[in-house]
Amino acid sequence: MLRNGERNVPTASMEYPSVSEEATMLPEVSGNQVARILAGVPIHSASLYHRIRFSVVDVAVWLELPQAGGPPQTLLICRDIELQRARQQARVDRVACPADFAPPGGLSGDREVATAQAAAECLRRAGIRQVVADRSLPLLFAELIRQAGIEVLCDPQFGVQERRQKDPQELIWIQQAQRVTEQAVALGCRLIASAKTGPDGILMYDGQVLTSERVRAAIDHFLLDQGYLNSTAIVAGGPQGADCHESGSGPLRTGQPIIIDVFPRNRETLYHGDCTRTVVHGDCPPELRRMHQAVREAKAAAMQAAKAGVSGQQVHSQVVEVLQHWGYHVGPMPPQTTPKTAYMPHGTGHGVGLEVHEAPLLDQNGPELLPGDVVSIEPGLYLPALGGVRIEDLVVITPEGCQNLNSLPEGLEWKE
């Protein structure tokens, strides 16, 4: 029995009639012109989604086909049940389904294989001899296209600059995501700050032990209500926070730093926010206050340096200079070494958009920043015996400097 909206999928021996005759009318190619391809599941493939701005949960392929005497044409091949919606929403010239480009032997009953077969057949019919792919092309597509006698070339920079330089609509979506992300971070910080102190310094809230898991659940519920999907947020207290990517678990305690790092994805636009703050319940140790002040100064120096034309390495070097001036180490610690003072093992930041970690990096060998880059600036310091401090904002790079998308305070005290 078929579920609503599904159709029988023919095997290789069955005739697969064309669904869209218009889609099979390929541009006339002169000479050995080169096509371009992106493929994957748009809801997961950031490069493909960015190109078509159309979200589906099944595999799809975008092709850019050269044509004689005119600009190239773009074609999206997706499931037949998505054709109408794709024609209304996708940023392409034409839309087709795999049946429109069934090879002589027919299409596979495997949906992903069938889409790759259709992409190869489309390129073959168009007379393409070479196709350029980005770094994310599934191996299945590359193999079937090569079997069709077409050379597949990889351009590691294909689509990277376009993804980096956000357009006005993308900036609106990221601003919206960051606003909600800040609200989630503030919720977690204030929940911790308003807790009571129980036995052995353990935090209590509503008569129960306050754990990393409870705070994370409160953040998750808030974000779900706002239309966001949240990867495992970081709520790491005390020594757990000395590992910069430790999610955190168990009871939270007074007098210890607690790092809250939230990076959710909007379920509709698919764009992320990313924000980190550090909160301390009760008395704050003097060494922690010193670490916090150094991190604030490092972050301010990075934001002062960040602008188009400056490299990510140059921005990072400003953080390094400030933290070293305070006497802290920057970079990985040697193996088997127990740090006696706080240190920062990571870079200053990274691009944020359809993925929470994307180009460019603010780190060693970081590239020149471009107008429209959206990057995190998040210096931190970590001391195994005490915990960590990290402050993170998102900024938009402009020719004059950077625009901060955050408004949350940077302090350690959050009690209202």
VOVOMAR-111647 format. One record per residue (C-alpha): residue in three letters; x, y, z. Coordinates in pm, whole numbers, plus 50000, padded with zeros to 5 digits. Each point is the difference from the previous one (the first is absolute). Example, Ala and Ser with C-alpha at 12.3 -4.5 7.8 and 13.67 -1.06 7.14 Angstrom:
BEGIN
ALA  51230  49550  50780
SER  50137  50344  49934
END
This chain:
BEGIN
MET  50000  50000  50000
LEU  50130  50347  49910
ARG  49996  50285  50246
ASN  49829  50319  49894
GLY  50200  50184  49735
GLU  50224  49707  49901
ARG  50007  49818  49669
ASN  50133  49667  49882
VAL  50371  50017  49917
PRO  50086  49804  49683
THR  50290  49759  49988
ALA  50266  50019  49733
SER  49794  49776  49768
MET  49681  50208  50019
GLU  49912  50295  49776
TYR  50010  50327  50192
PRO  49790  50258  49814
SER  50107  50366  49995
VAL  49816  50223  50244
SER  50105  50333  49849
GLU  50074  50030  49628
GLU  50115  50360  50043
ALA  50269  49893  50242
THR  50163  49772  49741
MET  50059  50289  49757
LEU  50370  50057  50067
PRO  50201  50301  49884
GLU  50211  49959  49688
VAL  50365  49965  50097
SER  50281  50111  49769
GLY  50353  49870  50050
ASN  50129  49838  50316
GLN  49822  50224  50248
VAL  49998  49922  50371
ALA  49692  49948  50217
ARG  49976  50034  50379
ILE  49825  49775  50252
LEU  49886  50001  50363
ALA  49822  49702  50153
GLY  49874  49869  50331
VAL  49702  50039  50233
PRO  49925  50374  50010
ILE  49893  50005  50363
HIS  50347  49860  50088
SER  50217  50124  49712
ALA  50071  50365  50075
SER  50165  50060  49662
LEU  49706  49862  49804
TYR  49737  50175  50213
HIS  50184  50331  49974
ARG  49996  49974  49622
ILE  49632  49907  49957
ARG  49842  50136  50326
PHE  49760  49706  49991
SER  49980  49750  50284
VAL  49909  49634  49951
VAL  50089  49685  50193
ASP  50083  49786  49695
VAL  50306  50007  49777
ALA  50006  50261  49724
VAL  50252  50128  49745
TRP  50069  50345  49858
LEU  50161  50031  49658
GLU  50129  50305  49821
LEU  50010  49924  49629
PRO  50182  50221  49748
GLN  49813  50099  49686
ALA  50126  50128  49668
GLY  49966  50374  49960
GLY  49850  50071  50339
PRO  50034  49976  50375
PRO  49995  49658  50168
GLN  49670  49851  50112
THR  49938  49843  50339
LEU  49801  49682  50054
LEU  49879  49836  50321
ILE  49926  49626  49998
CYS  49792  49891  50299
ARG  49721  49756  50091
ASP  49691  50017  49782
ILE  49775  50082  50298
GLU  50209  50313  50062
LEU  49976  50137  49644
GLN  49719  50251  50053
ARG  50146  50140  50319
ALA  50349  50014  49847
ARG  49875  50194  49699
GLN  49848  50256  50233
GLN  50290  50033  50243
ALA  50333  49877  49866
ARG  50247  50250  49859
VAL  50057  49821  49669
ASP  49898  50041  49638
ARG  49837  49658  49968
VAL  49890  49707  50215
ALA  49986  49631  49910
CYS  49976  49661  50167
PRO  50217  49691  49945
ALA  49741  49854  49759
ASP  50074  50282  49756
PHE  50355  49872  49960
ALA  49970  49624  50030
PRO  50300  49827  49839
PRO  49945  49729  49733
GLY  50010  49723  50262
GLY  49743  50171  50223
LEU  50028  50148  50347
SER  50095  49820  50317
GLY  49741  49934  50268
ASP  50236  50173  50243
ARG  49896  50367  50009
GLU  50352  50137  50047
VAL  50149  49782  49728
ALA  49716  50097  49764
THR  50068  50371  50055
ALA  50371  49951  49932
GLN  49916  49800  49687
ALA  49773  50281  49881
ALA  50271  50260  50060
ALA  50250  49797  49795
GLU  49747  49945  49720
CYS  49909  50369  49992
LEU  50366  50095  49963
ARG  50051  49736  49730
ARG  49700  50120  49798
ALA  50127  50358  50024
GLY  50331  49896  49846
ILE  50199  50088  50310
ARG  50350  49856  50023
GLN  50110  50161  50327
VAL  49808  50097  50312
VAL  50135  50198  50297
ALA  49884  49903  50349
ASP  50046  50157  50340
ARG  50171  49832  50293
SER  49677  49838  50123
LEU  49890  49801  49692
PRO  49901  49646  50109
LEU  50231  49733  49862
LEU  49698  49819  49852
PHE  49932  50291  49764
ALA  50365  50030  49901
GLU  50023  49628  49923
LEU  49686  49978  49786
ILE  50090  50315  49808
ARG  50345  49857  49928
GLN  49840  49675  49883
ALA  49807  50212  49748
GLY  50334  50109  49851
ILE  50003  50347  50158
GLU  50300  50133  50189
VAL  49926  50126  50354
LEU  50221  50280  50131
CYS  50005  50128  50357
ASP  50021  50372  50071
PRO  50049  50032  50380
GLN  49905  50370  49984
PHE  49679  49951  49799
GLY  49725  50174  50197
VAL  50218  50093  50296
GLN  50014  50375  49939
GLU  49630  50013  49917
ARG  49921  49826  50329
ARG  50225  50237  50190
GLN  49864  50329  49867
LYS  49648  50001  50140
ASP  49731  50177  49800
PRO  49745  50234  50169
GLN  49746  49719  50051
GLU  50259  49775  50161
LEU  50107  50277  50234
ILE  49639  50049  50112
TRP  49967  49627  50069
ILE  50327  49990  50197
GLN  49902  50309  50200
GLN  49670  49831  50088
ALA  50180  49681  50101
GLN  50251  50187  50211
ARG  49729  50194  50183
VAL  49828  49676  50103
THR  50336  49840  50084
GLU  50079  50287  50236
GLN  49666  49952  50172
ALA  50081  49632  50052
VAL  50344  50078  50142
ALA  49851  50263  50233
LEU  49737  49751  50116
GLY  50268  49750  50099
CYS  50221  50258  50172
ARG  49712  50147  50202
LEU  49873  49658  50096
ILE  50341  49921  50150
ALA  50039  50342  50162
SER  49660  49976  50172
ALA  50057  49652  50145
LYS  50048  49939  50373
THR  50307  49843  50157
GLY  49950  49653  50144
PRO  50230  49759  50183
ASP  50367  49998  49889
GLY  49938  50307  49781
ILE  49771  49813  49759
LEU  49743  50225  49832
MET  49631  49935  50062
TYR  49703  50122  49799
ASP  49636  49935  50092
GLY  50118  49761  50268
GLN  50201  49782  49761
VAL  50368  49985  49913
LEU  50082  50228  49708
THR  50204  49804  49746
SER  50147  50076  49661
GLU  49730  49776  49855
ARG  49718  50200  50161
VAL  50134  50330  49871
ARG  50055  49852  49655
ALA  49643  49863  49997
ALA  49861  50344  50088
ILE  50199  50151  49712
ASP  49883  49726  49762
HIS  49633  50048  50091
PHE  50023  50376  49950
LEU  50167  49962  49661
LEU  49751  49739  49884
ASP  49716  50238  50080
GLN  50176  50266  49792
GLY  50036  49773  49697
TYR  50362  49896  50046
LEU  50182  49668  50009
ASN  50282  49996  50251
SER  50309  49784  49987
THR  50127  49900  50342
ALA  50062  50335  50167
ILE  50301  50041  50226
VAL  49916  50048  50368
ALA  50334  49914  50158
GLY  50076  50088  50361
GLY  50326  50008  50192
PRO  50285  49781  49874
GLN  49774  49858  49727
GLY  50007  50343  49837
ALA  50379  49980  49969
ASP  49937  49776  49696
CYS  49871  50254  49749
HIS  49766  49751  49825
GLU  49880  49807  50306
SER  49618  50007  50007
GLY  49981  49974  50379
SER  49813  49764  50227
GLY  49896  49958  50361
PRO  49941  50247  50285
LEU  50103  50364  49968
ARG  50170  50175  50293
THR  50028  50346  50143
GLY  50326  50190  49962
GLN  50094  49821  49677
PRO  49997  50134  49642
ILE  49727  49850  49781
ILE  50035  50038  49623
ILE  49676  50014  49801
ASP  50048  49970  49623
VAL  49688  49973  49781
PHE  50001  49960  49620
PRO  49648  49915  49872
ARG  49868  49975  49644
ASN  49676  50157  49883
ARG  49772  49723  49876
GLU  49867  50211  49712
THR  50294  50207  49876
LEU  50268  49744  50106
TYR  50231  50280  50121
HIS  50183  49983  50334
GLY  50065  50226  50291
ASP  50300  49957  50230
CYS  50061  50167  50335
THR  50196  49926  50318
ARG  50002  50154  50344
THR  50150  49896  50333
VAL  49806  50023  50327
VAL  50113  49962  50362
HIS  49755  49938  50283
GLY  50112  50155  50330
ASP  50355  50111  50075
CYS  50239  50012  49707
PRO  50363  49885  50052
PRO  50258  50277  49936
GLU  50185  49795  49736
LEU  49674  49956  49810
ARG  49937  50375  50003
ARG  50349  50053  49859
MET  49938  49744  49723
HIS  49667  50165  49921
GLN  50154  50346  49971
ALA  50270  49869  49766
VAL  49740  49831  49779
ARG  49791  50318  49982
GLU  50303  50203  49895
ALA  50099  49739  49742
LYS  49650  49998  49853
ALA  49995  50379  49979
ALA  50337  49999  49820
ALA  49876  49742  49749
MET  49685  50199  49926
GLN  50206  50314  49954
ALA  50218  49824  49743
ALA  49726  49815  49809
LYS  49913  50156  49665
ALA  50005  49915  49631
GLY  50353  49967  49863
VAL  50149  49890  50332
SER  50085  49631  50027
GLY  49853  49759  50251
GLN  50355  49941  50121
GLN  50046  50372  50070
VAL  49683  50008  50209
HIS  50114  49693  50193
SER  50342  50156  50058
GLN  49834  50286  50188
VAL  49849  49748  50243
VAL  50334  49823  50036
GLU  50175  50328  50078
VAL  49752  50097  50273
LEU  49991  49660  50170
GLN  50378  49965  49994
HIS  50029  50348  50148
TRP  49792  49870  50292
GLY  50242  49708  50031
TYR  49779  49732  49849
HIS  50100  49733  49746
VAL  49833  49980  49657
GLY  50004  49671  49811
PRO  49984  49631  50091
MET  50187  49896  50308
PRO  50280  49744  49956
PRO  49891  49639  50067
GLN  50011  49888  50362
THR  50017  50362  50113
THR  49766  50121  50275
PRO  49955  50376  49953
LYS  50079  50209  50307
THR  49839  50308  49846
ALA  49702  50043  49771
TYR  50049  49961  49625
MET  49804  50021  49671
PRO  50039  49694  49774
HIS  49767  50113  49719
GLY  49971  50275  49741
THR  49814  50327  50043
GLY  49696  49913  49788
HIS  49838  49852  49691
GLY  49737  50070  49739
VAL  49634  49937  50086
GLY  49705  49958  49766
LEU  49836  49686  49866
GLU  50260  49812  50202
VAL  50109  50096  50348
HIS  50365  49953  49900
GLU  50079  50124  49651
ALA  50255  50220  49822
PRO  50181  50221  50080
LEU  50213  49921  50304
LEU  50140  50264  50232
ASP  50315  49805  50076
GLN  50348  49927  49868
ASN  49991  50011  49616
GLY  49650  50147  50012
PRO  49910  50161  49663
GLU  49928  50362  49917
LEU  49660  50105  50132
LEU  49732  50100  49749
PRO  49705  50240  50029
GLY  49702  49793  50108
ASP  50197  49741  50195
VAL  49819  49908  50322
VAL  50250  49878  50258
SER  50009  49915  50367
ILE  50249  50175  50225
GLU  50046  49775  50302
PRO  50326  50012  50192
GLY  50015  49783  50310
LEU  50229  49890  50279
TYR  50002  49660  50170
LEU  50162  49873  50319
PRO  49944  49631  50088
ALA  49988  50058  50376
LEU  49746  50282  49972
GLY  49806  49992  49674
GLY  49963  50225  49699
VAL  49888  50344  49887
ARG  49878  50069  49648
ILE  49809  50293  49851
GLU  49864  49976  49646
ASP  49824  50246  49774
LEU  49911  49989  49629
VAL  50111  50285  49776
VAL  49941  50096  49637
ILE  50317  50109  49820
THR  49978  50334  49814
PRO  50259  50211  49815
GLU  50010  50236  50299
GLY  50012  49743  50280
CYS  49744  49760  50140
GLN  49639  50015  50118
ASN  49932  49816  50326
LEU  49675  49802  49993
ASN  50003  49953  50379
SER  49872  50213  50285
LEU  50041  49771  50303
PRO  50222  50119  50287
GLU  50339  49832  50032
GLY  50019  49984  50380
LEU  50011  49694  50223
GLU  49708  50105  50227
TRP  49651  49936  49860
LYS  49772  50024  50303
GLU  49710  50237  49935
END
